[in-house]
Amino acid sequence: MVGERQQSGTTEQGADKGPLAALGGVDPNEVLTMVSNVARANPHAALAGAVAVGFLLGGGLTPRLVGAAALFAARRYFRATVEETLSGLEHGLAERIGSAGAR
């Protein structure tokens, strides 16, 4: 059956042409050139990206660390949201009190 699919040209994601066939018309040499140019223009960003990829591939991103990062981000988001809500509420109340006193 696999042979029949390959002969009829209905292979899934270009399995008969290799793994790069799934990328479509992307030229690997062009991608490599682009990445090299970006790395030369921004060496610090390239180094940071390489460290991040190495950290992730090295197994450094444990569920506990993900949870800690998510909790940190959630606390900052929650604090900003509460401050914005209270500021808007305070402003709205000040307008109502000001307009009621002018009557």
C-alpha positions as CSV (number, residue, x, y, z in Angstrom):
1,M,0.0,0.0,0.0
2,V,2.9,2.4,0.8
3,G,4.4,1.6,-2.6
4,E,1.1,2.3,-4.3
5,R,0.9,5.7,-2.6
6,Q,4.4,6.6,-3.6
7,Q,3.8,5.6,-7.2
8,S,0.6,7.6,-7.5
9,G,2.3,10.7,-6.1
10,T,0.1,11.1,-3.0
11,T,2.8,10.7,-0.4
12,E,2.3,12.7,2.8
13,Q,4.4,15.9,3.1
14,G,6.8,14.8,0.4
15,A,8.2,11.8,2.2
16,D,9.7,10.4,-1.0
17,K,11.6,13.7,-1.7
18,G,13.2,14.0,1.8
19,P,12.5,16.1,4.8
20,L,13.2,19.5,3.1
21,A,10.3,18.9,0.6
22,A,7.8,19.7,3.4
23,L,9.2,23.2,3.5
24,G,8.0,24.0,0.0
25,G,10.1,26.4,-2.0
26,V,12.4,27.4,0.9
27,D,16.0,27.3,-0.1
28,P,18.2,26.1,2.8
29,N,21.2,28.1,1.5
30,E,19.2,31.3,1.5
31,V,18.0,30.7,5.0
32,L,21.5,30.0,6.2
33,T,22.7,33.2,4.5
34,M,19.9,35.2,6.1
35,V,20.7,33.8,9.6
36,S,24.4,34.6,9.1
37,N,23.6,38.2,8.1
38,V,21.4,38.7,11.1
39,A,24.0,37.2,13.4
40,R,26.6,39.5,12.0
41,A,24.4,42.5,12.4
42,N,23.2,41.7,15.9
43,P,25.8,39.5,17.6
44,H,24.4,40.0,21.1
45,A,20.9,38.9,20.0
46,A,22.4,35.9,18.2
47,L,24.3,34.9,21.3
48,A,21.2,35.2,23.5
49,G,19.2,33.1,21.0
50,A,21.9,30.4,21.0
51,V,22.0,30.4,24.8
52,A,18.2,30.1,25.0
53,V,18.2,27.2,22.5
54,G,21.0,25.4,24.3
55,F,19.2,25.8,27.6
56,L,15.9,24.5,26.2
57,L,17.6,21.6,24.3
58,G,19.7,20.8,27.4
59,G,16.6,20.1,29.4
60,G,16.8,23.3,31.5
61,L,13.2,24.2,31.1
62,T,11.6,22.1,33.8
63,P,7.9,22.2,34.7
64,R,8.8,23.9,38.0
65,L,10.7,26.6,36.2
66,V,7.9,27.2,33.7
67,G,5.4,27.5,36.6
68,A,7.7,30.0,38.4
69,A,8.0,32.1,35.2
70,A,4.2,32.0,34.6
71,L,3.5,32.9,38.2
72,F,5.9,35.9,37.9
73,A,4.3,37.1,34.7
74,A,0.8,36.6,36.2
75,R,1.6,38.6,39.3
76,R,2.9,41.5,37.2
77,Y,-0.1,41.4,34.9
78,F,-2.5,41.1,37.8
79,R,-0.9,44.1,39.6
80,A,-1.0,46.3,36.5
81,T,-4.6,45.3,35.9
82,V,-5.7,46.1,39.5
83,E,-3.8,49.4,39.4
84,E,-5.5,50.4,36.2
85,T,-8.9,49.4,37.4
86,L,-8.6,51.3,40.7
87,S,-7.2,54.3,38.9
88,G,-10.2,54.3,36.5
89,L,-12.6,53.8,39.4
90,E,-11.0,56.7,41.4
91,H,-11.2,59.0,38.3
92,G,-14.9,58.1,37.7
93,L,-15.8,58.7,41.4
94,A,-14.0,62.0,41.4
95,E,-16.0,63.1,38.3
96,R,-19.3,62.0,39.9
97,I,-18.5,63.8,43.2
98,G,-17.3,66.9,41.4
99,S,-20.4,67.1,39.2
100,A,-22.8,66.4,42.2
101,G,-21.1,69.2,44.2
102,A,-21.6,71.7,41.3
103,R,-25.4,71.3,41.4
